[in-house]
Structures are given as structure tokens and as C-alpha cells.
Amino acid sequence: TTAMPVIPPGEPTPEDNVHPEAKSIIEGFKEPIIEFHKEVGGKVKAIHDLLNTIAMTNGKPPFPPPAVAFLLNLKEEQAKQEGGPICDEDQLMDCFSKLVPKGDTPEIFEEKVISHVKEGVKRVKHANKTFPELEPLL
């Protein structure tokens, strides 16, 4: 697997891009975000897939890996983890706070973004339940 890029010291951090209302909007959606994190074990690959689904469903291009690393504020040691990078819950919450456009209401953000997080939780739960049942048959 390729290592995720890391933000060099002194560069602008993702925190510089968050407006004040974003954090409070995201706090209202903490449960599905943390549930998604738990279901995928914090794997950045799964988070990247979810972010791309959200982007493309909203008519935006997919996120390149450096953008995902930036949004998650991945540290160098995380990017080099065997088996692929893993982020923590706070990094994922901060990532989503960076996705809230200025002027979005919680309702708009839920429709554009959080609905996909909730759908992602359902899909991952189903896969986590089904794959162990199928494995002996493969």
C-alpha cells in the first residue's frame, strides 16, 4: 500500500479551514460519525471510500489521497502503519467539521453528508456480519 502524505511542519493545518458553526453542527452528528469509525476500525481506506461517495453524490470530484490525509490531519507515524493508516475518532470528527460549508444548516448537512455516513454504517455492519458467514464457503 502507498503511504498517505503528511502535512509538513509550518504548513497551514486543516484547523485553519473550519468556521465556528461547523464544530457545533458536527457535534449534533457525533453518534453516526463515531459509529462509522468503530465499524471500520478507523481505517483511512474505508473513510476515503466514504468521502468519495459523499463527494461524487454531491456532484464533486473524488478526493485524492493527499486531500484525505489533510482532512484527517494524519501524523507521519499513522501514515506508515502496517496494514494502512488508522485515524482516531477525534480526527474523523475534525475531518467532518472541515466539510461543513459556511452557511449550511444541520438539516442541509445531514442530507448532503450524514445520510451517507448512516448508510455507510448499515453497509459495513452488514458486511461485517455476512463475510464471516461466507468465508468457510469460499
C-alpha positions in Angstrom: 0.0 0.0 0.0 1.1 3.5 -0.6 1.8 5.8 2.4 -0.6 8.7 2.9 1.1 12.1 2.7 1.7 14.0 5.8 1.4 17.8 6.4 4.9 19.2 6.8 5.6 21.3 10.0 4.8 25.0 9.4 2.3 24.4 6.7 -1.3 25.5 7.2 -3.3 22.9 9.1 -6.8 21.7 8.4 -7.9 23.5 11.5 -7.4 26.8 9.7 -10.3 26.0 7.4 -13.1 25.4 10.0 -15.7 28.1 10.7 -17.2 28.4 14.2 -20.6 26.9 13.4 -19.1 23.8 11.9 -18.0 22.2 15.2 -21.4 22.6 16.8 -23.1 21.2 13.7 -20.8 18.2 13.8 -21.3 17.6 17.5 -25.0 17.1 16.7 -24.0 14.2 14.4 -21.3 12.7 16.6 -23.2 9.3 17.1 -23.2 8.2 13.4 -19.7 9.5 12.8 -18.3 7.6 15.8 -20.3 4.5 14.9 -18.8 4.6 11.4 -15.3 4.9 12.8 -15.9 2.0 15.1 -17.4 -0.2 12.4 -14.4 0.4 10.0 -11.8 0.3 12.8 -10.6 3.8 11.9 -9.2 2.5 8.6 -8.4 5.5 6.4 -9.1 3.5 3.2 -12.8 3.0 4.3 -13.1 6.6 5.3 -11.6 7.7 2.0 -14.2 5.5 0.2 -17.0 7.1 2.2 -15.7 10.6 1.5 -15.6 9.9 -2.2 -19.1 8.6 -2.2 -20.2 11.8 -0.4 -18.3 14.0 -2.9 -19.5 12.3 -6.1 -23.1 12.1 -4.9 -23.0 15.9 -4.4 -21.5 16.4 -7.9 -17.9 17.0 -6.7 -14.8 15.1 -7.9 -13.4 12.3 -5.7 -10.8 13.2 -3.0 -7.2 12.4 -3.9 -5.3 10.7 -1.1 -3.3 13.9 -0.1 -6.6 15.7 0.5 -7.9 12.9 2.8 -4.6 12.9 4.7 -5.0 16.7 5.1 -8.7 16.5 6.2 -7.8 13.8 8.8 -4.6 15.6 9.8 -2.7 12.3 9.6 0.5 12.2 11.5 3.6 10.6 10.0 3.6 7.6 12.2 -0.1 7.0 11.3 0.6 7.2 7.6 3.3 4.4 7.9 1.2 1.9 9.9 1.4 -1.6 8.6 -1.9 -2.6 7.0 -2.7 1.0 6.1 -3.3 4.2 8.1 -5.7 4.3 11.0 -7.2 7.6 12.4 -8.7 8.2 15.8 -12.3 9.4 16.5 -11.3 13.0 17.1 -9.5 13.1 13.7 -12.6 11.8 12.0 -14.9 14.3 13.8 -12.5 17.2 12.8 -12.5 15.9 9.2 -16.2 16.2 9.0 -16.2 19.7 10.6 -14.0 20.7 7.6 -16.7 19.5 5.2 -19.4 21.9 6.6 -19.7 24.8 4.2 -20.2 28.2 5.7 -24.0 28.9 5.8 -25.0 25.2 5.8 -27.7 24.3 8.3 -27.6 21.0 10.2 -30.5 19.8 8.0 -28.7 20.5 4.8 -25.5 18.9 6.1 -27.5 15.8 7.2 -29.0 15.5 3.8 -25.7 16.1 1.8 -23.3 14.2 4.1 -24.6 12.5 7.2 -27.2 10.5 5.3 -24.2 8.8 3.6 -22.5 8.2 6.9 -25.6 6.4 8.2 -25.9 4.4 5.0 -22.2 3.5 5.3 -22.7 2.2 8.8 -25.5 0.0 7.6 -23.4 -1.4 4.7 -20.3 -2.0 6.9 -22.4 -3.7 9.6 -23.9 -6.0 7.0 -20.5 -6.8 5.5 -19.0 -7.4 8.9 -21.9 -9.8 9.7 -22.0 -11.5 6.3 -18.4 -12.1 5.4 -17.5 -14.3 8.4 -20.5 -16.4 7.5 -19.4 -16.7 3.8 -15.7 -17.3 4.5 -15.9 -21.0 5.1 -17.8 -21.4 1.8 -15.0 -19.7 -0.2 
